């Protein structure tokens, strides 16, 4: 299977406009430039429209739902419209390391049969500094979730059986998303877990064993709510 081609990055956004400049800046700073950036406004009630006016790079395309449809549908709509051979998704409140795209594509070259490559992640506080756990019970729970590592397909099937693992931002072969039916809205915040189960049933998954995704923790995280 091809291991090089156009790369799309999709950014679903619901009331996270204030974090968008950091997110977009991290994508524009990639050592391997991306070919397309899609930002989908999931009917936000914040100042999304004002914030996106600052983005002038011609690779950026802004989309919008006319009603709030949730993360799963946002991912699906961007994936179905992506021009890239590979599509990565970055949450609007997160950032990625400048080497993220380069290292994900290197994993596809390492094993051309991969249909999905994810990274490890670390956590940042709302201001972008390394996360301090303190007495916050939510932060204690998320740091206890197992980090993803490279495994055989059989090992992944066993590891995912009892529950989810914490994957950083993931890159997919775009056509595969349609083939497996996309993200299922009924699973809400764990729709990503259902997607991992679908993918590992087809083929092994690859992991960039470095924290090149930086997950922002704040009071409005979907998983916290």
ROSE-4610 file (N, C-alpha, C; in Angstrom, 1 decimal, always signed):
// ROSE-4610
residu = [X/X/X/X/X/X/X/X/X/X/X/X/X/X/X/X/X/X/X/X/X/X/X/X/X/X/X/X/X/X/X/X/X/X/X/X/X/X/X/X/X/X/X/X/X/X/X/X/X/X/X/X/X/X/X/X/X/X/X/X/X/X/X/X/X/X/X/X/X/X/X/X/X/X/X/X/X/X/X/X/X/X/X/X/X/X/X/X/X/X/X/X/X/X/X/X/X/X/X/X/X/X/X/X/X/X/X/X/X/X/X/X/X/X/X/X/X/X/X/X/X/X/X/X/X/X/X/X/X/X/X/X/X/X/X/X/X/X/X/X/X/X/X/X/X/X/X/X/X/X/X/X/X/X/X/X/X/X/X/X/X/X/X/X/X/X/X/X/X/X/X/X/X/X/X/X/X/X/X/X/X/X/X/X/X/X/X/X/X/X/X/X/X/X/X/X/X/X/X/X/X/X/X/X/X/X/X/X/X/X/X/X/X/X/X/X/X/X/X/X/X/X/X/X/X/X/X/X/X/X/X/X/X/X/X/X/X/X/X/X/X/X/X/X/X/X/X/X/X/X/X/X/X/X/X/X/X/X/X/X/X/X/X/X/X/X/X/X/X/X/X/X/X/X/X/X/X/X/X/X/X/X/X/X/X/X/X/X/X/X/X/X/X/X/X/X/X/X/X/X/X/X/X/X/X/X/X/X/X/X/X/X/X/X/X/X/X/X/X/X/X/X/X/X/X/X/X/X/X/X/X/X/X/X/X/X/X/X/X/X/X/X/X/X/X/X/X/X/X/X/X/X/X/X/X/X/X/X/X/X/X/X/X/X/X/X/X/X/X/X/X/X/X/X/X/X/X/X/X/X/X/X/X/X/X/X/X/X/X/X/X/X/X/X/X/X/X/X/X/X/X/X/X/X/X/X/X/X/X/X/X/X/X/X/X/X/X/X/X/X/X/X/X/X/X/X/X/X/X/X/X/X/X/X/X/X/X/X/X/X/X/X/X/X/X/X/X/X/X/X/X/X/X/X/X/X/X/X/X/X/X/X/X/X/X/X/X/X/X/X/X/X/X/X/X/X/X/X/X/X/X/X/X/X/X/X/X/X/X/X/X/X/X/X/X/X/X/X/X/X/X/X/X/X/X/X/X/X/X/X/X/X/X/X/X/X/X/X/X/X/X/X/X/X/X/X/X/X/X/X/X/X/X/X/X/X/X/X/X/X/X/X/X/X/X/X/X/X/X/X/X/X/X/X/X/X/X/X/X/X/X/X/X/X/X/X/X/X/X/X/X/X/X/X/X/X/X/X/X/X/X/X/X/X/X/X/X/X/X/X/X/X/X/X/X/X/X/X/X/X/X/X/X/X/X/X/X/X/X/X/X/X/X/X/X/X/X/X/X/X/X/X/X/X/X/X/X/X/X/X/X/X/X/X/X/X/X/X/X/X/X/X/X/X/X/X/X/X/X/X/X/X/X/X/X/X/X/X/X/X/X/X/X/X/X/X/X/X/X/X/X/X/X/X/X]
num = [1/1/1/2/2/2/3/3/3/4/4/4/5/5/5/6/6/6/7/7/7/8/8/8/9/9/9/10/10/10/11/11/11/12/12/12/13/13/13/14/14/14/15/15/15/16/16/16/17/17/17/18/18/18/19/19/19/20/20/20/21/21/21/22/22/22/23/23/23/24/24/24/25/25/25/26/26/26/27/27/27/28/28/28/29/29/29/30/30/30/31/31/31/32/32/32/33/33/33/34/34/34/35/35/35/36/36/36/37/37/37/38/38/38/39/39/39/40/40/40/41/41/41/42/42/42/43/43/43/44/44/44/45/45/45/46/46/46/47/47/47/48/48/48/49/49/49/50/50/50/51/51/51/52/52/52/53/53/53/54/54/54/55/55/55/56/56/56/57/57/57/58/58/58/59/59/59/60/60/60/61/61/61/62/62/62/63/63/63/64/64/64/65/65/65/66/66/66/67/67/67/68/68/68/69/69/69/70/70/70/71/71/71/72/72/72/73/73/73/74/74/74/75/75/75/76/76/76/77/77/77/78/78/78/79/79/79/80/80/80/81/81/81/82/82/82/83/83/83/84/84/84/85/85/85/86/86/86/87/87/87/88/88/88/89/89/89/90/90/90/91/91/91/92/92/92/93/93/93/94/94/94/95/95/95/96/96/96/97/97/97/98/98/98/99/99/99/100/100/100/101/101/101/102/102/102/103/103/103/104/104/104/105/105/105/106/106/106/107/107/107/108/108/108/109/109/109/110/110/110/111/111/111/112/112/112/113/113/113/114/114/114/115/115/115/116/116/116/117/117/117/118/118/118/119/119/119/120/120/120/121/121/121/122/122/122/123/123/123/124/124/124/125/125/125/126/126/126/127/127/127/128/128/128/129/129/129/130/130/130/131/131/131/132/132/132/133/133/133/134/134/134/135/135/135/136/136/136/137/137/137/138/138/138/139/139/139/140/140/140/141/141/141/142/142/142/143/143/143/144/144/144/145/145/145/146/146/146/147/147/147/148/148/148/149/149/149/150/150/150/151/151/151/152/152/152/153/153/153/154/154/154/155/155/155/156/156/156/157/157/157/158/158/158/159/159/159/160/160/160/161/161/161/162/162/162/163/163/163/164/164/164/165/165/165/166/166/166/167/167/167/168/168/168/169/169/169/170/170/170/171/171/171/172/172/172/173/173/173/174/174/174/175/175/175/176/176/176/177/177/177/178/178/178/179/179/179/180/180/180/181/181/181/182/182/182/183/183/183/184/184/184/185/185/185/186/186/186/187/187/187/188/188/188/189/189/189/190/190/190/191/191/191/192/192/192/193/193/193/194/194/194/195/195/195/196/196/196/197/197/197/198/198/198/199/199/199/200/200/200/201/201/201/202/202/202/203/203/203/204/204/204/205/205/205/206/206/206/207/207/207/208/208/208/209/209/209/210/210/210/211/211/211/212/212/212/213/213/213/214/214/214/215/215/215/216/216/216/217/217/217/218/218/218/219/219/219/220/220/220/221/221/221/222/222/222/223/223/223/224/224/224/225/225/225]
x = [+0.8/+0.0/+0.9/+0.4/+1.2/+1.6/+2.8/+3.3/+3.6/+3.2/+3.4/+2.2/+1.9/+0.8/+0.3/-0.8/-1.3/-1.8/-1.6/-2.0/-3.0/-4.2/-5.2/-5.2/-5.3/-5.5/-6.9/-7.7/-9.1/-9.1/-9.7/-9.9/-11.3/-12.0/-13.3/-13.3/-14.3/-14.2/-15.6/-15.8/-17.1/-16.7/-16.9/-16.7/-15.2/-14.3/-12.9/-12.1/-12.8/-12.1/-10.9/-10.9/-9.7/-8.4/-8.6/-7.4/-7.0/-7.8/-7.6/-6.3/-5.9/-4.6/-3.4/-3.4/-2.3/-2.3/-3.5/-3.6/-3.2/-3.7/-3.4/-1.9/-1.4/+0.1/+0.9/+0.5/+1.3/+1.3/+0.1/+0.0/+0.8/+0.7/+1.5/+3.0/+3.4/+4.8/+5.4/+4.7/+5.2/+6.4/+7.4/+8.6/+8.2/+7.2/+6.6/+5.3/+5.3/+4.1/+2.8/+1.7/+0.4/-0.1/-1.0/-1.6/-2.9/-3.6/-5.0/-5.3/-5.9/-6.3/-7.8/-8.6/-10.1/-10.5/-11.2/-11.7/-13.2/-13.8/-15.3/-15.9/-16.7/-17.4/-18.7/-18.7/-19.9/-20.9/-21.3/-22.4/-22.0/-20.7/-20.2/-21.0/-21.0/-21.6/-20.6/-19.3/-18.3/-17.9/-16.7/-16.4/-15.6/-16.0/-15.3/-15.2/-16.2/-16.2/-15.1/-15.0/-14.0/-12.6/-12.4/-11.1/-10.5/-11.4/-10.9/-10.5/-11.0/-10.6/-9.1/-8.4/-7.0/-6.2/-6.8/-6.1/-6.2/-5.1/-5.0/-4.3/-3.8/-3.1/-4.1/-3.8/-4.7/-5.1/-4.3/-4.6/-5.7/-6.1/-7.1/-8.5/-9.4/-10.8/-11.7/-12.6/-13.5/-14.9/-15.4/-16.7/-17.6/-18.9/-19.8/-21.0/-21.4/-22.7/-23.8/-25.0/-26.1/-26.7/-26.3/-26.7/-25.6/-25.6/-24.5/-24.8/-23.8/-23.9/-22.9/-22.0/-21.1/-19.8/-18.9/-17.5/-17.5/-18.3/-18.3/-18.7/-19.7/-20.2/-19.2/-18.6/-17.6/-16.5/-16.0/-14.9/-15.3/-16.5/-17.0/-17.0/-17.6/-17.8/-16.5/-15.6/-14.3/-13.5/-13.6/-13.0/-13.6/-14.9/-15.5/-15.2/-14.8/-14.5/-13.0/-12.2/-10.7/-10.1/-9.2/-8.5/-7.2/-6.8/-5.6/-5.7/-4.6/-4.5/-4.5/-4.0/-3.9/-4.6/-5.4/-6.1/-5.8/-5.3/-5.1/-6.1/-6.4/-7.4/-6.7/-6.8/-6.3/-7.4/-7.6/-8.7/-8.3/-9.3/-9.1/-8.3/-8.4/-7.8/-6.4/-6.0/-4.7/-3.7/-2.4/-1.4/-0.6/+0.2/+1.1/+2.5/+3.4/+4.9/+5.2/+6.2/+6.5/+6.8/+7.2/+7.6/+6.5/+5.3/+4.2/+3.9/+3.6/+3.3/+4.4/+5.6/+6.8/+6.9/+6.7/+6.9/+5.7/+4.5/+3.4/+3.6/+4.0/+4.3/+5.4/+6.4/+7.5/+7.0/+6.0/+5.5/+4.8/+4.0/+3.4/+4.5/+5.6/+6.7/+7.3/+7.3/+7.9/+7.0/+5.7/+4.8/+3.6/+3.8/+2.8/+1.4/+1.2/-0.1/-0.9/-0.2/-0.9/-2.0/-3.2/-4.3/-4.5/-3.8/-3.9/-2.6/-2.2/-1.0/-1.4/-1.0/-1.3/+0.0/+0.0/+1.1/+0.9/+1.9/+1.7/+1.5/+1.1/+0.8/+1.3/+1.4/+1.5/+0.4/+0.4/-0.7/-0.2/-1.0/-0.7/-1.9/-1.7/-2.7/-3.3/-4.4/-5.1/-4.2/-3.2/-2.3/-1.2/-1.2/-0.2/+1.1/+1.2/+2.4/+2.1/+3.2/+3.1/+2.0/+1.2/+0.1/+0.6/+0.0/+0.3/-1.0/-0.8/-1.9/-2.6/-1.8/-2.3/-3.4/-4.5/-5.6/-6.7/-6.6/-7.6/-7.9/-9.0/-9.3/-9.4/-9.9/-9.9/-8.5/-7.6/-6.2/-5.6/-5.9/-5.3/-5.8/-7.1/-7.6/-7.0/-6.8/-6.3/-4.8/-4.0/-2.6/-2.5/-3.5/-3.5/-3.9/-4.5/-4.8/-3.6/-3.5/-2.3/-1.9/-0.6/-0.1/-0.1/-0.3/-0.2/+1.3/+1.5/+2.9/+2.7/+3.8/+3.7/+3.5/+2.5/+2.2/+1.9/+1.9/+1.3/-0.2/-0.8/-2.2/-2.9/-2.5/-3.1/-3.0/-1.8/-1.7/-2.6/-2.8/-3.7/-5.1/-5.5/-6.9/-7.1/-6.1/-6.3/-6.2/-5.3/-5.1/-6.4/-7.1/-8.3/-9.5/-9.5/-10.7/-11.3/-10.5/-11.0/-11.3/-10.9/-11.1/-10.2/-10.4/-9.6/-8.2/-7.4/-6.0/-6.0/-5.0/-4.9/-4.0/-4.7/-4.0/-3.9/-2.7/-2.6/-3.3/-3.2/-3.8/-3.4/-4.4/-4.2/-4.2/-3.5/-3.5/-4.0/-5.0/-5.6/-5.4/-5.4/-5.6/-7.0/-7.2/-8.5/-9.6/-9.3/-10.3/-10.8/-10.0/-10.4/-11.5/-11.5/-12.6/-14.0/-14.1/-15.4/-15.7/-14.6/-14.8/-15.3/-14.9/-15.4/-16.6/-17.2/-18.4/-18.2/-17.0/-16.8/-16.9/-17.0/-17.3/-18.7/-19.1/-20.5/-21.0/-22.0/-22.4/-23.0/-23.6/-24.2/-23.2/-21.9/-20.9/-20.4/-20.7/-20.4/-18.9/-18.5/-17.1/-16.2/-16.7/-15.9/-16.0/-16.5/-16.6/-15.2/-14.2/-12.8/-12.4/-12.9/-12.6/-13.3/-14.5/-15.2/-14.4/-13.8/-13.1/-11.8/-11.1/-9.9/-10.2/-11.4/-11.8/-12.1/-12.7/-13.0/-11.6/-10.7/-9.4/-8.6/-8.5/-7.6/-8.2/-9.5/-10.1/-9.7/-9.2/-8.8/-7.2/-6.5/-5.0/-4.4/-3.1/-2.4/-2.4/-2.1/-2.0/-0.6/-0.1/+1.2/+1.2/+2.3/+2.3/+3.7/+3.6/+4.8/+5.0/+6.1/+6.3/+7.0/+6.4/+6.9/+5.7/+5.7/+4.6/+4.5/+4.2/+4.2/+2.8/+1.8/+0.5/+0.5/+0.0/+0.0/-1.5/-2.0/-3.4/-3.7/-4.5/-4.8/-6.0/-5.7/-6.7/-7.3/-8.6/-9.3/-10.7/-11.5/-12.8/-13.8/-13.6/-14.6/-14.2/-13.2/-12.9/-14.2/-14.4/-15.6/-15.6/-14.5/-14.4/-14.6/-14.2/-14.5/-16.0/-16.6/-18.1/-18.9]
y = [-1.2/+0.0/+1.3/+2.4/+3.6/+4.1/+4.6/+5.1/+6.6/+7.2/+8.6/+9.2/+10.4/+11.0/+12.3/+12.8/+14.0/+13.8/+14.7/+14.6/+15.7/+15.3/+16.2/+16.2/+17.3/+17.3/+17.9/+17.2/+17.7/+18.2/+19.3/+19.9/+20.1/+19.2/+19.5/+20.5/+21.4/+22.5/+22.8/+22.6/+23.0/+23.8/+25.1/+26.0/+26.0/+25.7/+25.7/+26.7/+27.8/+28.7/+29.3/+29.6/+30.3/+29.4/+28.1/+27.3/+27.1/+27.4/+27.2/+27.7/+29.0/+29.5/+28.7/+28.1/+27.2/+26.0/+25.4/+24.1/+24.3/+25.3/+25.6/+25.9/+26.7/+27.0/+25.8/+24.8/+23.6/+22.8/+22.8/+22.1/+22.8/+24.1/+24.8/+24.7/+24.3/+24.3/+22.9/+22.0/+20.6/+20.6/+19.7/+19.5/+18.9/+18.1/+17.6/+18.4/+19.4/+20.2/+19.4/+19.8/+19.1/+19.8/+19.1/+19.6/+20.2/+19.9/+20.4/+20.5/+21.5/+21.6/+22.0/+21.1/+21.4/+21.7/+22.8/+23.1/+23.1/+22.3/+22.2/+22.7/+23.8/+24.4/+23.6/+22.9/+22.1/+23.0/+24.0/+25.0/+25.5/+26.1/+26.7/+27.9/+28.3/+29.5/+30.5/+30.2/+31.2/+32.1/+32.7/+33.6/+32.9/+31.7/+30.9/+31.7/+32.4/+33.1/+34.2/+34.8/+35.9/+35.3/+34.3/+33.7/+33.1/+32.5/+31.9/+32.9/+34.1/+35.1/+35.4/+35.1/+35.3/+34.3/+33.2/+32.1/+32.4/+32.7/+33.1/+32.1/+31.0/+30.0/+29.4/+29.3/+28.8/+27.3/+26.6/+25.2/+25.0/+26.1/+26.0/+26.1/+25.2/+25.2/+25.2/+26.1/+26.2/+25.7/+24.7/+24.2/+24.4/+24.2/+24.4/+23.6/+23.1/+22.4/+23.5/+23.2/+24.2/+23.8/+22.7/+22.3/+21.4/+21.3/+20.6/+19.1/+18.4/+17.0/+16.1/+16.7/+15.9/+15.5/+15.0/+14.7/+13.6/+12.6/+11.5/+12.0/+12.7/+13.2/+14.2/+15.0/+16.0/+15.3/+14.2/+13.4/+12.8/+12.2/+11.6/+12.6/+13.7/+14.7/+15.2/+15.4/+15.8/+14.7/+13.5/+12.4/+12.1/+12.2/+12.0/+13.0/+14.2/+15.3/+15.6/+14.8/+15.1/+14.7/+15.6/+15.3/+14.5/+14.3/+13.6/+12.1/+11.5/+10.0/+9.5/+10.4/+10.2/+11.3/+11.0/+12.0/+11.8/+12.9/+12.9/+13.9/+13.6/+14.5/+15.0/+16.3/+16.9/+17.7/+17.5/+18.2/+19.7/+20.6/+22.0/+22.5/+21.8/+22.3/+21.7/+20.8/+20.2/+20.8/+20.4/+20.7/+19.5/+19.5/+18.4/+18.9/+18.1/+18.4/+18.6/+19.5/+19.7/+18.5/+17.4/+16.2/+15.2/+15.5/+14.6/+13.9/+14.7/+14.2/+13.4/+13.9/+13.1/+11.8/+11.7/+10.4/+9.5/+10.0/+9.1/+8.5/+9.3/+8.7/+7.7/+7.9/+7.0/+5.6/+5.6/+4.3/+3.6/+4.4/+3.7/+3.1/+3.8/+3.2/+2.0/+2.0/+0.9/-0.4/-0.2/-1.3/-0.8/-1.0/-0.5/-1.1/-2.1/-2.7/-1.9/-1.0/-0.3/+0.6/+0.6/+1.5/+2.6/+2.5/+3.6/+3.6/+4.8/+5.1/+6.2/+5.9/+6.9/+7.2/+8.2/+8.6/+8.4/+8.4/+8.6/+10.1/+10.5/+11.9/+12.2/+13.5/+14.0/+15.0/+15.6/+16.5/+17.8/+18.8/+20.2/+20.8/+21.8/+22.5/+23.5/+24.2/+25.1/+26.2/+26.6/+27.7/+27.1/+25.8/+25.2/+24.7/+24.9/+24.4/+22.9/+22.2/+20.8/+20.6/+19.6/+19.5/+19.1/+19.8/+19.5/+18.7/+17.5/+16.7/+17.2/+17.4/+17.9/+16.9/+17.5/+16.8/+16.6/+16.9/+16.8/+15.4/+14.9/+13.4/+13.1/+14.0/+13.7/+13.5/+14.4/+14.3/+13.0/+12.6/+11.3/+10.2/+10.2/+9.1/+9.0/+10.2/+10.1/+9.7/+10.1/+9.7/+8.2/+7.6/+6.2/+5.3/+5.9/+5.2/+4.7/+3.4/+2.9/+3.6/+3.9/+4.5/+3.5/+3.9/+2.9/+2.7/+1.4/+1.0/+0.1/-0.2/-1.1/-2.5/-3.2/-4.6/-5.4/-6.7/-7.4/-7.2/-7.6/-7.4/-8.2/-9.4/-10.3/-9.7/-9.1/-8.5/-7.3/-6.5/-5.4/-5.8/-6.9/-7.4/-7.8/-8.4/-8.7/-7.5/-6.5/-5.3/-4.5/-4.4/-3.6/-4.2/-5.5/-6.3/-5.7/-5.5/-5.0/-3.5/-2.7/-1.3/-0.5/+0.8/+1.7/+2.0/+2.4/+2.9/+4.3/+5.1/+6.5/+6.7/+6.9/+7.2/+8.7/+9.2/+10.5/+10.7/+11.8/+12.1/+11.0/+10.5/+9.4/+9.8/+9.1/+9.3/+8.0/+8.2/+7.1/+7.1/+5.9/+5.9/+6.3/+7.4/+8.0/+7.1/+6.3/+5.4/+4.4/+4.1/+3.0/+3.5/+4.8/+5.4/+5.1/+5.3/+5.0/+3.5/+2.7/+1.2/+0.6/+1.2/+0.7/+1.3/+2.3/+3.0/+4.2/+4.7/+5.9/+5.7/+6.8/+6.8/+6.7/+5.9/+5.7/+6.7/+7.5/+8.6/+8.1/+6.9/+6.4/+6.1/+6.0/+5.7/+7.0/+8.2/+9.5/+9.6/+9.8/+10.1/+8.9/+7.7/+6.5/+6.0/+6.8/+6.4/+6.1/+6.7/+6.4/+5.0/+4.5/+3.1/+2.1/+2.4/+1.5/+1.5/+2.7/+2.8/+1.9/+1.9/+1.1/-0.4/-0.8/-2.2/-2.6/-1.7/-2.0/-2.1/-1.2/-1.2/-2.4/-2.8/-3.9/-5.2/-5.3/-6.5/-6.7/-5.6/-5.7/-5.9/-5.1/-5.1/-4.5/-4.7/-4.2/-2.7/-2.0/-0.6/-0.2/+0.9/+1.4/+2.5/+2.6/+3.6/+4.3/+5.7/+6.5/+6.6/+5.9/+5.8/+7.0/+8.1/+9.4/+10.3/+11.2/+12.0/+13.2/+13.0/+14.1/+14.7/+14.2/+14.9/+15.5/+16.7/+17.4/+17.7/+16.9/+16.9/+18.0/+18.9/+20.0/+19.6/+19.8/+19.4/+20.7/+20.8/+22.0/+21.6/+22.6/+22.3/+21.8/+22.1/+21.7/+20.6/+19.7/+18.5/+17.7/+17.1/+16.3/+15.1/+14.5/+13.3/+13.6/+14.9/+15.3/+15.5/+16.2/+16.5/+15.2]
z = [+0.0/+0.0/+0.0/-0.6/-0.6/+0.8/+0.9/+2.2/+2.1/+1.1/+0.9/+0.1/+0.3/-0.4/+0.4/-0.1/+0.6/+2.0/+2.8/+4.2/+4.6/+5.1/+5.6/+7.1/+7.8/+9.2/+9.5/+10.2/+10.6/+12.0/+12.3/+13.6/+13.9/+14.7/+15.1/+16.2/+16.2/+17.2/+17.8/+19.0/+19.7/+20.9/+20.9/+22.0/+22.5/+21.6/+22.0/+21.1/+20.6/+19.7/+20.3/+21.6/+22.2/+22.1/+22.0/+21.8/+20.4/+19.5/+18.0/+17.5/+17.9/+17.4/+17.7/+18.9/+19.3/+18.5/+18.3/+17.6/+16.1/+15.5/+14.1/+13.9/+14.8/+14.7/+14.8/+15.6/+15.7/+14.4/+13.7/+12.5/+11.4/+11.3/+10.3/+10.5/+11.7/+12.0/+11.7/+11.1/+10.8/+9.9/+10.3/+9.5/+8.2/+8.1/+6.8/+6.7/+5.8/+5.7/+5.3/+5.9/+5.5/+4.3/+3.6/+2.3/+2.5/+3.6/+3.8/+5.3/+5.7/+7.1/+7.1/+7.7/+7.8/+9.2/+9.4/+10.7/+10.7/+11.5/+11.5/+12.7/+12.6/+13.7/+14.0/+15.1/+15.5/+16.2/+15.5/+16.0/+17.4/+17.5/+18.7/+19.1/+20.3/+20.8/+21.3/+21.1/+21.4/+20.2/+20.3/+19.2/+18.1/+17.7/+16.6/+15.4/+14.9/+13.6/+13.6/+14.8/+14.9/+14.9/+15.6/+15.8/+14.4/+13.6/+12.4/+11.3/+11.5/+10.5/+10.5/+11.5/+11.6/+10.7/+10.3/+9.6/+8.1/+7.5/+6.1/+5.2/+5.8/+5.0/+4.0/+2.7/+1.7/+1.9/+2.7/+2.9/+3.9/+4.6/+5.6/+5.0/+5.3/+4.9/+6.1/+6.2/+7.4/+7.0/+7.8/+7.6/+8.8/+8.7/+9.9/+9.8/+10.9/+11.0/+11.4/+11.0/+11.3/+12.7/+13.3/+14.6/+15.2/+16.5/+17.2/+16.9/+16.3/+15.9/+16.6/+17.4/+18.1/+17.4/+18.2/+17.7/+16.7/+16.8/+15.9/+14.5/+14.4/+13.1/+12.5/+13.4/+12.9/+12.2/+12.9/+12.3/+11.0/+11.0/+9.7/+8.6/+8.8/+7.7/+7.1/+8.0/+7.5/+6.8/+7.3/+6.6/+5.3/+5.1/+3.8/+2.8/+3.3/+2.3/+2.2/+2.9/+2.9/+1.5/+1.1/-0.2/+0.0/+1.3/+1.6/+1.5/+1.1/+1.2/+2.6/+3.5/+4.9/+5.6/+6.7/+7.4/+8.9/+9.5/+11.0/+11.6/+12.9/+13.6/+14.8/+15.1/+16.2/+16.9/+18.2/+18.9/+18.9/+18.9/+18.8/+20.0/+21.1/+22.4/+22.6/+21.6/+21.7/+20.8/+20.9/+19.9/+19.6/+18.5/+18.1/+18.0/+18.2/+18.1/+16.6/+16.3/+14.9/+14.0/+14.7/+14.0/+13.9/+14.3/+14.4/+13.0/+12.0/+10.7/+10.1/+10.2/+9.7/+10.4/+11.7/+12.4/+12.2/+12.0/+11.6/+10.3/+9.3/+7.9/+7.9/+8.8/+8.9/+9.4/+10.3/+10.7/+9.6/+8.7/+7.6/+6.6/+6.5/+5.7/+6.3/+7.6/+8.4/+8.1/+8.0/+7.8/+6.9/+5.6/+4.6/+4.8/+5.7/+5.9/+7.0/+7.7/+8.7/+8.1/+8.7/+8.3/+9.3/+10.4/+11.5/+12.3/+12.5/+13.3/+14.3/+15.6/+16.6/+17.3/+18.2/+18.9/+20.4/+21.2/+22.6/+22.9/+24.1/+24.4/+25.8/+26.0/+27.3/+27.6/+28.8/+29.2/+29.5/+29.1/+29.4/+30.1/+31.0/+31.6/+30.7/+31.1/+30.2/+29.6/+30.3/+29.8/+28.9/+28.7/+27.8/+28.5/+29.8/+30.5/+30.9/+31.2/+31.6/+32.7/+32.7/+33.6/+35.0/+36.0/+37.4/+37.9/+38.4/+38.8/+40.1/+41.1/+42.4/+42.9/+43.4/+44.0/+43.1/+41.8/+40.8/+40.5/+40.8/+40.6/+39.2/+38.3/+36.9/+36.3/+36.7/+36.2/+36.7/+38.0/+38.5/+37.6/+37.2/+36.4/+35.0/+34.4/+33.0/+33.0/+34.0/+33.9/+34.3/+34.8/+35.1/+33.9/+32.9/+31.7/+31.0/+30.6/+30.0/+28.7/+28.6/+27.3/+26.2/+25.0/+23.9/+23.5/+23.2/+22.8/+21.6/+20.8/+19.7/+20.2/+19.6/+19.9/+18.7/+18.8/+17.6/+17.6/+16.5/+16.3/+17.4/+17.6/+18.6/+20.0/+20.3/+21.6/+21.8/+20.7/+20.7/+21.0/+20.3/+20.5/+22.0/+22.6/+24.0/+24.9/+24.6/+25.4/+25.4/+24.2/+24.1/+24.6/+24.8/+25.3/+26.6/+27.6/+28.9/+28.9/+27.9/+27.9/+27.1/+27.0/+26.1/+26.6/+25.7/+26.1/+25.6/+26.1/+25.8/+24.5/+23.4/+22.2/+22.0/+21.5/+21.1/+19.8/+19.1/+17.8/+16.9/+16.1/+15.1/+13.7/+12.8/+11.4/+10.7/+9.8/+9.2/+7.7/+7.0/+5.6/+5.3/+4.6/+4.5/+4.1/+3.1/+2.5/+3.6/+4.5/+5.5/+6.4/+6.7/+7.6/+7.0/+5.7/+5.0/+5.0/+4.8/+4.7/+6.0/+7.2/+8.4/+9.0/+8.2/+8.6/+9.5/+9.6/+10.4/+11.9/+12.6/+14.0/+14.3/+15.3/+15.6/+16.7/+16.3/+17.2/+18.5/+18.5/+19.7/+20.8/+20.5/+21.5/+22.2/+21.6/+22.2/+22.5/+23.7/+24.0/+23.8/+23.8/+23.6/+22.1/+21.2/+19.8/+19.3/+19.8/+19.4/+19.7/+20.9/+21.3/+20.4/+19.9/+19.0/+17.6/+17.2/+16.0/+16.1/+17.2/+17.4/+17.3/+17.8/+17.8/+16.3/+15.6/+14.2/+13.4/+13.7/+12.9/+13.2/+14.5/+14.8/+14.4/+14.1/+13.6/+12.1/+11.5/+10.1/+10.0/+10.7/+10.6/+11.8/+12.0/+13.2/+13.1/+14.2/+14.3/+14.8/+14.3/+14.6/+15.6/+16.4/+17.5/+17.4/+17.3/+17.5/+19.0/+19.5/+21.0/+21.5/+21.2/+21.7/+22.0/+23.0/+23.3/+22.4/+21.1/+20.1/+20.0/+20.8/+20.9/+22.3/+22.4/+23.7/+24.1/+25.0/+25.3/+26.4/+26.1/+27.1/+28.0/+29.3/+30.3/+30.9/+30.9/+31.4/+31.8/+32.2/+32.8/+31.8/+30.5/+29.5/+28.6/+29.0/+28.3/+28.2/+27.0/+26.8/+27.8/+27.9/+28.8/+30.3/+30.7/+32.0/+32.2/+31.2/+31.3/+31.3]
